[in-house]
Amino acid sequence: MTERPTPAISERTAAFWTGGANGELLIARCQACGWWLHPPLPVCRRCHGRDIRPEAASGHGTVWSFTINRYQWSPSMPPPQVIAEVELAEQPGLRLLTSVVGCDEVTIGMPVRVRFEQAGDAWIPVFGP
Amino acid sequence: MTVRPVIGHTVKAESAAVITGFGSSEIGRRLGRDPLLLTADAALAALADAGLRPGDIDGVSTYPGALWSTPGITGAGVDDVRALLGLRLRWHTGGGELPGQLGSIVNAVLAIAAGLATHVLCFRTVWESTAQERAGGRSSVVARSGRESLQWGKPYGAGYPTYGALAMQRYMSETGATREQFAQLAVVSRANAAANAAAVYREPMTVDDYLEARMISDPLCMLDCDVPVDGAVAVVVSDAAAAAVDRTRAIRIESMGSASGFDESADMLWSRTELTPSDVDVAEIYDGFTILAVRWLEALRLTSRGETGPFIEGGKRIALDGELPVSTGGGQLSGGRLHGYGALLEACIQLRGLGGARQVPGTPGVAVVSSGAESFTSCLLLTR
């Protein structure tokens, strides 16, 4: 039985890992210039603004790349899994490392949308058709 | 292309320094030897090659030095080596945040150009093979790692090869490159390793062996990955004007690239020389994964952007007698993960004409060496 390891939740990463409790994909966004930042950082790389807050993204994106992992890196995660980089619709280059679930075939460019899987206190964003 | 003027100097820093000696320890899987012993073996071999004694060394430079990291990724720090060999140092440096592993050579050259040292012992020691076994295997190394970048992958079952696999899949999709083409990097490296007694994997390998190899993370198979080993490599970088330097044996540092990124680092290297990619006789490029070798070939403009697949197809062009011999000692894929320093050692061996059965015909005059990946990159252009 696959059980996703709970990620380390810090002040900086809490919104991303727990937004799924309300069905929201919370991504850090600069309130001054609107730039989305992932992984979340306390300063905007574009305008150096400091007012960075988590905002709900649409949850829509496309598969930028994917791989079928066949090596067991975690005792609770027996392979295979489809691990992917998904580019979110909000901004070119805004990509998340994630899983693709709920489909038989994955292709680069495939449209996907977010769903969440609970792991301890965290809600892990994963993507499917 | 214009050669970039060097601020405040009439000659570039590279002109001030030469490589006078190089050497390595025993290199192998699960040697179970004290990493300080490996370090001493490599250091003393390099010193002997340079015709120097420990008392001549007044600088030490290493990557990453003594720090907490994944088990076996570092086997000795600067101060370990100072104490180990009884060195009296005027200057030293070590650290994990260098621009790639060869950043330690860049630092040595800069220190010499600045007059801070005359003979700098540069080294890299790994003992991952033994340390990973003691830690309970490779997966436990990843499970225990505190690296933030790995934290993002943990809930998804990702390991280091995941990132190589994602890059490889994307590259194949964008360019049409095939696994049969990638296979040539592994097959050619293995053929070169067969002629190198110090390489760890020397049994013959075919494209079919590659295609049937265990898949780690599609499309990346076991033979796309380098192999953790135990071993140390040391190089002596000396003031080119020092009396002890034998100019007939010294290897010149034509130019260096230390910028953040494959392209940025490679562009910097070419901006500091009048040589061009077509002058390169041998390429010892970083091959932690085959896709990293492809990235470096394109960044260094040794192959055209997106066209490395067709270039390496069949393997003839990158073989020892091809137009661009690559990883002539077996690279990290078959020679072992000496983390950039294996490539540096092999470049020195080829330029000195010591390659024996794997010597590139005609004795190469220009070698390029690269290390690292993504924003952690450096490269060197070396000449006889």
Interface residues (C-beta under 8 A of the other chain):
Chain A: R4 P5 T6 P7 A8 T13 P39 W64 S65 F66 T67 I68 N69 R70 Y71 Q72 W73 S74 P75 M77 P79 Q81 I83 A84 E85 L97 T98 S99 I108 A119 A122 I124 V126
Chain B: S139 V142 A143 E148 Q151 W152 G153 K154 P155 Y156 G157 A158 G159 P161 T162 A165 L166 A167 Q169 R170 S173 R214 M215 I216 S217 D218 P219 L220
